[in-house]
């Protein structure tokens, strides 16, 4: 299986580290592409890969193409604009890893199938260190036979993976994962910010949270960063807003009212409006702690 050549489209925080992981595990990363030409050249040099000038060039040089792009618009571009991946789709498998609107996956899957290829979605949970070390949790959508054919590759990227269902269904699950995670993050920022305003010892407060129903995965990953104002980006506030928006669109389609998700999106949108969208999602604490951000004069 490792005789398959791998192409990567999208070389940002996640895609670049997934490429490094696969190279370390013995896969041939044959070609890479990013809209940032300098990043493409640098990653190609590091990986010993071709620096492709178009997505089509990546597909031409690879058997399996991982796409890790920022949003629906970027996904549309790499599959349907000039120089797109489908120009060399025959016998190729496209594994699409970004968090996108679920409806885009079946449409791209049909287009790839018509061109002689196949698609999977591999929605990622976890972050940059897990991408680098092959410890992601992957939610897979697509035909089970295609999944079975790419299982070794996907296992080399993950600590665990689960086949969710047809194309689009994994993205629905991922949207709900990020909706709940973002709500938890915003709630933790409010709790810690209020604790700070009350003059409580925040280390003590976190320990109480850990021992009670206030505990969460976000408490473990983000509390110290919120307290110390260490918002180096692993998952940006802008991406949190995008993903909450995807979940809200699904809720609207289903006729379900989600006021907590709406309030959370409003908080992350406020960060973006303040020019802080590239902070880590923990940066939402800049809106809730006394003496910070908009509260600096409070």
C-alpha positions in Angstrom: 0.0 0.0 0.0 2.8 2.4 0.7 3.7 2.3 -2.9 0.9 4.7 -3.5 2.1 8.3 -4.2 0.5 10.9 -2.0 -0.3 14.5 -3.0 -1.2 17.3 -0.6 -3.3 20.3 -1.4 -3.3 22.9 1.4 -0.1 23.2 3.4 -1.1 25.2 6.5 -0.9 24.2 10.1 -2.7 20.9 9.6 -1.9 19.9 6.0 1.8 20.6 6.3 2.1 18.6 9.5 0.1 15.7 8.0 2.5 15.7 5.1 5.5 15.5 7.4 3.9 12.7 9.4 3.3 10.6 6.2 6.8 11.1 5.0 8.1 10.0 8.4 6.0 6.9 8.2 7.4 5.8 4.8 4.9 7.2 2.4 6.1 9.0 -0.8 4.7 12.5 -0.8 5.1 13.1 -4.5 3.6 16.6 -5.0 2.3 19.5 -2.9 0.4 22.7 -3.6 -0.7 25.7 -1.7 -2.0 29.1 -2.8 1.1 30.5 -1.0 3.8 29.9 -3.6 6.6 30.4 -1.1 5.1 27.9 1.3 4.7 25.4 -1.5 8.3 25.7 -2.5 9.5 25.4 1.1 7.4 22.3 1.9 8.4 20.7 -1.4 12.0 21.1 -0.5 11.5 19.7 3.0 9.6 16.7 1.7 11.5 16.0 -1.5 8.3 16.5 -3.4 7.3 18.4 -6.6 6.2 22.0 -6.0 3.1 21.9 -8.1 1.8 25.1 -9.7 -1.8 23.9 -9.8 -4.0 21.3 -8.0 -4.2 19.5 -11.4 -0.4 19.0 -11.3 -0.8 17.4 -7.8 -3.4 14.9 -9.1 -1.3 14.1 -12.1 1.7 13.1 -9.9 -0.2 11.3 -7.2 -2.5 8.3 -6.6 -4.1 9.6 -3.4 -4.6 13.4 -2.8 -5.3 14.8 0.6 -7.0 18.2 0.6 -6.8 20.4 3.7 -8.2 23.8 2.7 -9.7 26.6 4.6 -13.4 26.8 3.6 -16.0 26.0 1.0 -14.8 28.6 -1.5 -11.3 27.2 -1.5 -12.7 23.7 -1.9 -14.8 24.8 -4.9 -11.7 26.4 -6.4 -9.4 23.3 -6.2 -12.1 21.0 -7.7 -13.9 23.2 -10.2 -11.7 26.2 -11.2 -9.1 26.1 -14.0 -6.3 23.7 -13.3 -8.4 21.7 -10.9 -7.9 18.2 -9.3 -10.6 16.6 -11.5 -8.5 17.1 -14.6 -6.6 14.0 -13.5 -9.2 12.2 -11.5 -9.1 8.9 -13.3 -8.2 6.2 -10.8 -7.4 8.8 -8.1 -8.8 8.9 -4.6 -9.4 12.3 -3.0 -9.4 12.4 0.8 -10.9 15.7 1.9 -10.0 16.7 5.4 -11.2 20.3 6.0 -14.2 21.3 8.0 -16.7 22.3 5.3 -20.4 22.6 4.7 -21.6 19.0 4.6 -23.5 19.4 1.3 -20.3 20.1 -0.7 -19.0 16.6 -0.1 -21.6 14.6 -2.1 -21.4 17.1 -5.0 -17.6 16.7 -5.2 -17.9 13.0 -4.8 -20.3 12.8 -7.7 -18.0 14.9 -9.9 -15.0 12.8 -9.0 -16.9 9.6 -9.7 -18.0 10.9 -13.1 -14.3 11.7 -13.9 -13.2 8.1 -12.9 -12.1 8.9 -9.3 -13.4 8.5 -5.8 -13.7 10.6 -2.7 -13.7 10.2 1.1 -14.1 12.9 3.7 -11.8 12.5 6.7 -12.9 15.1 9.2 -10.3 15.8 11.8 -10.6 16.2 15.5 -7.5 17.3 17.6 -4.9 19.8 16.5 -1.4 20.5 15.2 0.7 18.2 17.4 -1.7 15.3 16.7 -1.5 16.0 13.0 2.3 16.0 13.2 2.4 12.8 15.2 -0.3 10.8 13.5 -2.6 10.9 16.4 -5.7 12.5 14.9 -9.2 11.3 15.5 -10.7 10.9 12.0 -14.4 10.8 11.1 -14.7 9.1 7.7 -17.5 9.6 5.2 -17.8 7.8 1.9 -18.2 4.3 0.5 -17.0 1.6 2.7 -15.0 -0.1 -0.1 -13.1 3.2 -0.7 -12.5 3.5 3.0 -11.1 0.0 3.2 -8.7 0.6 0.4 -7.2 3.7 2.2 -7.4 2.4 5.7 -3.6 2.0 6.1 -3.0 5.6 5.1 -5.7 6.8 7.4 -4.5 4.7 10.3 -1.0 6.2 9.9 -2.6 9.7 10.4 -4.7 8.8 13.3 -4.9 7.4 16.8 -8.5 6.4 16.1 -10.9 6.6 13.2 -14.5 5.8 12.7 -16.6 5.3 9.5 -19.6 7.6 10.0 -21.6 6.9 6.8 -22.0 8.4 3.3 -20.3 11.5 2.1 -21.5 14.5 4.0 -22.4 12.7 7.2 -18.9 12.9 8.7 -19.0 16.7 8.2 -22.4 16.9 10.0 -20.9 15.1 13.0 -17.8 17.3 12.9 -20.0 20.4 12.8 -21.7 19.3 16.0 -18.3 18.4 17.6 -17.0 21.9 17.0 -20.3 23.6 17.9 -20.2 22.0 21.3 -16.5 22.6 21.7 -16.9 26.3 20.9 -19.8 26.6 23.3 -17.7 25.0 26.0 -14.8 27.3 25.3 -16.9 30.4 25.4 -18.5 29.2 28.6 -15.2 28.5 30.3 -14.0 32.0 29.3 -17.0 33.5 31.0 -16.6 31.4 34.1 -12.9 32.2 34.5 -13.5 35.9 33.7 -16.2 36.1 36.3 -14.0 34.3 38.8 -11.3 36.9 38.1 -13.7 39.8 38.6 -14.7 38.2 42.0 -11.1 38.0 43.1 -11.1 34.2 43.2 -7.9 32.2 42.9 -8.2 30.9 39.4 -6.0 27.9 40.0 -8.3 26.9 42.8 -11.3 27.5 40.6 -10.0 25.3 37.9 -9.4 22.5 40.4 -13.0 22.8 41.6 -14.2 22.7 37.9 -12.1 19.6 37.4 -13.8 17.8 40.3 -17.4 18.8 39.4 -19.8 19.0 36.5 -17.9 22.0 35.2 -15.1 19.7 34.0 -14.5 19.4 30.2 -11.8 18.7 27.7 -11.6 22.4 27.0 -10.8 23.0 30.7 -7.7 20.8 30.2 -6.6 22.4 26.9 -7.5 26.1 27.3 -7.8 27.2 30.9 -4.2 27.9 31.5 -3.9 29.7 28.2 -6.9 31.9 29.1 -5.5 32.8 32.5 -1.9 33.4 31.1 -3.2 35.1 27.9 -1.2 32.6 25.8 -3.2 32.5 22.6 -0.7 31.1 20.2 -2.9 29.6 17.5 -3.7 25.9 17.3 -7.3 26.5 16.2 -8.1 30.1 15.4 -11.1 32.1 16.5 -11.9 32.7 12.9 -12.1 29.0 12.3 -14.3 28.6 15.4 -16.6 31.2 13.9 -16.7 29.5 10.6 -17.5 26.1 12.1 -20.2 27.5 14.4 -21.7 29.1 11.4 -21.8 25.7 9.6 -23.6 24.1 12.6 -26.1 27.0 12.8 -26.9 26.6 9.1 -27.6 22.9 9.7 -29.8 23.8 12.7 -31.7 26.3 10.6 -32.2 23.7 7.9 -33.5 21.2 10.5 -35.8 23.8 12.1 -33.9 23.6 15.5 -33.3 26.7 17.6 -29.7 26.8 19.0 -29.4 29.9 21.2 -26.1 28.9 22.8 -24.5 28.3 19.5 -25.8 31.7 18.3 -24.4 33.4 21.3 -21.0 31.6 20.8 -20.8 32.6 17.2 -21.5 36.2 18.2 -18.6 36.2 20.6 -16.1 34.8 18.1 -17.4 37.2 15.5 -16.8 40.0 17.9 -13.1 38.8 18.2 -12.8 38.9 14.4 -14.3 42.4 14.3 -11.7 43.5 16.8 -8.9 42.2 14.6 -8.2 39.2 16.8 -9.5 36.4 14.6 -6.1 34.8 14.3 -5.8 34.3 18.0 -6.4 30.7 19.2 -10.0 30.1 20.2 -8.9 30.5 23.8 -8.6 34.2 22.9 -12.4 34.5 23.5 -11.2 35.1 27.1 -10.0 38.5 26.0 -13.7 39.5 25.9 -14.6 38.2 29.4 -11.7 38.9 31.7 -11.7 42.3 33.5 -9.1 44.7 32.3 -8.7 43.0 28.9 -9.7 43.9 25.4 -13.0 45.9 25.4 -13.0 45.6 29.2 -9.6 47.3 29.6 -11.1 50.4 31.1 -13.6 48.5 33.2 
